[in-house]
Amino acid sequence: MTTAGFLAFAFAHLVGLSQGFWAVITAVIVIQSSVGGSLKAALDRLAGSLGGAAWGTAVAMLVPHADVPALGVAVIVAIAPPAVLAAMIPSFRVAPVTAAIVLLGAGATDAGLIASAIDRVLEISLGSVVGMTVSIFVVPARAHRVLTGNANRTLRLLAQLMGTLCGCLTGGAKADRVQRLLDATRLAIGRIETIGAEAARERAIRLTEGPDPEPLVRTLTRIRNDLVMVSRTAVEPLTEPALGLL
């Protein structure tokens, strides 16, 4: 993040961007825990910025906002549609922010509006490119490696859950520990799914030669689902005949 922020700052000043801090902020935001995560963050940031800048410019040109009440109406018009879009498509979550910035920070003329929108897109594009480049070349963290570590921890949690369930079936463990482990494994599987998607993204653009992560993610999910079904049986200890068979 430090490297990306500094390089974005330097490049923004070299090319003379009026508000280079947007490039710095974007570069820092883009840096994620893996290259695949950084790529998604960069693409989402670019998509949201382009859409938000275009919408904010249109609202500023078409909706009168010479006084404060009119400007308030224009702000609502600028933010509401991109916010609805962001609720349906999370990749566009930065679009309402960009639209508001373009509307409130632009000059009064159409030329000023267009120039402001272009500047925002250039600044955010610069930050996205810098962040993505730094993520690839400066101490890169491949999602496959992160996935392996998280899969290891998840399997250990599942092993603990399995042992605790056996204890419940024999009367030697408490159900509250089962629930804590179920919650922990649910969160772990959620992380695995996110990192697996990042690993698949890296693999798709040839940033890694690792195997397809989907079978690992799917298998871990199925193991947890199996143990959830067992936990429903382990509410009470088994009777003596069933316990003997077990």
C-alpha positions in Angstrom: 0.0 0.0 0.0 2.8 2.4 0.9 4.6 1.8 -2.4 1.4 2.1 -4.4 0.4 5.3 -2.6 3.8 7.0 -3.1 4.0 6.0 -6.8 0.5 7.2 -7.5 1.4 10.5 -5.8 4.5 10.9 -7.9 2.9 10.1 -11.2 -0.1 12.3 -10.5 2.2 15.3 -10.0 4.4 14.3 -13.0 1.4 14.4 -15.3 -0.1 17.5 -13.6 -3.5 16.1 -12.4 -5.4 18.7 -10.5 -6.5 16.5 -7.6 -3.9 13.8 -7.5 -5.1 12.6 -4.1 -7.8 10.6 -5.8 -5.1 8.6 -7.5 -3.4 8.0 -4.2 -6.6 7.0 -2.5 -7.5 4.6 -5.3 -4.1 3.0 -5.4 -4.3 2.3 -1.7 -7.8 0.9 -1.9 -7.0 -1.3 -4.9 -4.2 -3.2 -2.9 -5.8 -6.3 -1.5 -4.5 -9.5 0.2 -3.8 -11.1 -3.2 -3.1 -10.2 -6.8 -6.6 -11.6 -7.8 -8.3 -9.5 -5.2 -6.4 -6.4 -6.4 -7.4 -7.1 -10.0 -11.1 -7.2 -9.0 -10.8 -4.1 -6.9 -9.2 -2.2 -9.7 -11.8 -3.3 -12.3 -14.6 -2.5 -9.9 -13.1 0.9 -9.2 -12.8 1.7 -12.9 -16.3 0.5 -13.7 -17.9 2.5 -10.9 -15.9 5.6 -11.7 -16.7 5.6 -15.4 -20.4 5.1 -14.7 -20.6 7.6 -11.9 -18.7 10.3 -13.8 -20.9 9.9 -16.8 -24.1 10.1 -14.7 -22.9 12.9 -12.5 -22.0 15.0 -15.6 -25.4 14.3 -17.2 -27.2 15.4 -14.0 -25.1 18.5 -13.6 -25.8 19.5 -17.2 -29.5 18.7 -17.3 -30.8 19.4 -13.7 -30.7 23.0 -12.7 -28.8 23.6 -9.4 -28.2 27.3 -9.2 -29.4 27.6 -5.5 -29.2 25.4 -2.5 -32.6 23.8 -2.7 -32.1 23.0 -6.4 -28.7 21.6 -5.6 -30.2 19.4 -3.0 -32.6 18.0 -5.5 -29.7 17.5 -8.0 -27.7 15.6 -5.3 -30.6 13.2 -4.8 -30.9 12.7 -8.6 -27.2 12.1 -8.9 -26.9 9.6 -6.0 -30.1 7.6 -6.0 -29.9 5.7 -9.4 -26.2 4.7 -9.0 -27.0 3.7 -5.4 -29.8 1.4 -6.6 -27.4 0.0 -9.3 -24.7 -0.6 -6.7 -27.2 -2.5 -4.5 -27.8 -4.9 -7.4 -24.2 -5.0 -8.8 -21.6 -4.4 -6.0 -19.0 -3.6 -8.7 -20.6 -0.2 -9.1 -20.5 0.7 -5.4 -18.1 3.6 -6.1 -20.4 5.1 -8.7 -22.6 7.2 -6.3 -19.5 8.7 -4.8 -18.0 9.6 -8.1 -21.4 11.1 -9.3 -21.6 13.3 -6.2 -18.0 14.4 -6.6 -18.5 15.4 -10.2 -21.7 17.3 -9.4 -20.5 19.2 -6.4 -16.9 19.8 -7.4 -17.3 20.8 -11.1 -17.4 24.3 -12.5 -20.5 26.1 -13.6 -19.9 25.6 -17.4 -20.5 22.5 -19.4 -16.8 22.5 -20.3 -15.9 22.6 -16.6 -18.3 19.7 -15.9 -16.8 17.6 -18.7 -13.2 18.4 -17.7 -14.0 17.6 -14.0 -15.4 14.2 -15.0 -12.5 13.4 -17.2 -10.1 14.4 -14.4 -11.8 12.1 -11.9 -11.7 9.2 -14.4 -8.0 9.8 -15.2 -7.1 10.1 -11.5 -8.9 6.9 -10.5 -7.6 5.1 -13.6 -4.0 6.1 -12.7 -4.5 4.9 -9.1 -6.0 1.6 -10.3 -3.2 0.9 -12.8 -0.5 1.8 -10.2 -2.2 -0.4 -7.6 -2.6 -3.3 -9.9 1.0 -3.1 -11.1 2.4 -2.8 -7.6 0.3 -5.8 -6.5 1.8 -7.9 -9.3 5.5 -6.9 -9.0 6.1 -5.7 -5.4 6.1 -8.7 -3.0 3.2 -10.3 -4.9 0.8 -12.5 -2.9 -0.7 -15.2 -5.1 -4.3 -16.1 -4.2 -3.5 -19.8 -4.6 -0.9 -19.6 -1.8 -3.4 -17.7 0.4 -6.0 -20.3 -0.5 -3.7 -23.1 0.7 -3.1 -21.5 4.0 -6.8 -20.8 4.6 -7.7 -24.4 3.5 -5.3 -25.7 6.1 -6.9 -23.7 8.9 -10.4 -24.6 7.7 -9.6 -28.3 7.7 -8.2 -28.0 11.3 -11.5 -26.3 12.3 -13.5 -29.1 10.6 -11.4 -31.7 12.4 -12.1 -30.0 15.8 -15.8 -29.9 14.9 -15.8 -33.6 14.0 -14.1 -34.5 17.3 -16.5 -32.4 19.3 -19.5 -34.0 17.5 -18.2 -37.4 18.4 -18.0 -36.2 22.0 -21.6 -35.0 21.9 -22.8 -38.3 20.6 -21.1 -40.1 23.5 -22.1 -37.5 26.1 -18.6 -36.1 26.6 -19.0 -32.6 25.0 -21.4 -29.7 25.2 -23.6 -28.4 22.3 -22.5 -24.8 22.8 -19.0 -25.7 21.7 -20.5 -27.3 18.5 -22.3 -24.0 17.7 -19.1 -22.0 18.2 -17.2 -24.3 15.8 -20.1 -24.3 13.3 -20.0 -20.5 13.3 -16.2 -20.5 12.9 -16.3 -22.9 10.0 -19.0 -21.0 8.3 -16.8 -17.8 8.3 -13.8 -19.9 7.2 -15.7 -21.3 4.3 -16.9 -17.8 3.3 -13.2 -16.7 3.2 -12.3 -19.8 1.2 -15.0 -19.0 -1.4 -13.8 -15.4 -1.7 -10.1 -16.4 -2.1 -11.1 -19.2 -4.4 -12.7 -16.6 -6.7 -9.6 -14.5 -6.6 -7.4 -17.6 -7.4 -9.7 -18.4 -10.4 -9.3 -14.8 -11.6 -5.5 -15.0 -11.4 -5.6 -18.4 -13.3 -7.9 -17.0 -16.0 -5.4 -14.2 -16.9 -2.3 -16.5 -16.6 -0.9 -14.9 -13.5 -0.5 -18.3 -11.9 -0.1 -21.9 -13.0 -1.9 -23.3 -10.0 -4.7 -25.8 -10.3 -8.4 -24.9 -10.6 -9.4 -23.9 -7.0 -13.1 -24.8 -7.5 -12.8 -28.6 -6.5 -11.1 -27.6 -3.3 -13.7 -25.0 -2.4 -16.6 -27.3 -3.3 -15.2 -30.2 -1.3 -14.6 -28.1 1.9 -18.1 -26.8 1.6 -19.5 -30.4 1.3 -17.5 -31.6 4.3 -19.0 -28.8 6.4 -22.5 -29.5 5.2 -22.0 -33.1 6.2 -20.9 -32.1 9.7 -23.9 -29.7 10.0 -26.2 -32.7 9.3 -24.3 -34.7 12.0 -24.7 -31.9 14.4 -28.5 -32.1 14.1 -28.2 -35.8 15.2 -25.8 -34.9 18.0 -28.3 -32.8 20.0 -28.5 -35.6 22.6 -26.1 -38.5 23.3 -26.8 -41.8 21.5 -28.6 -44.6 23.3 -26.5 -47.5 24.6 -27.3 -49.9 21.7 -26.5 -47.2 19.0 -23.4 -46.1 20.9 -22.1 -49.6 20.9 -22.4 -49.8 17.2 -20.7 -46.5 16.7 
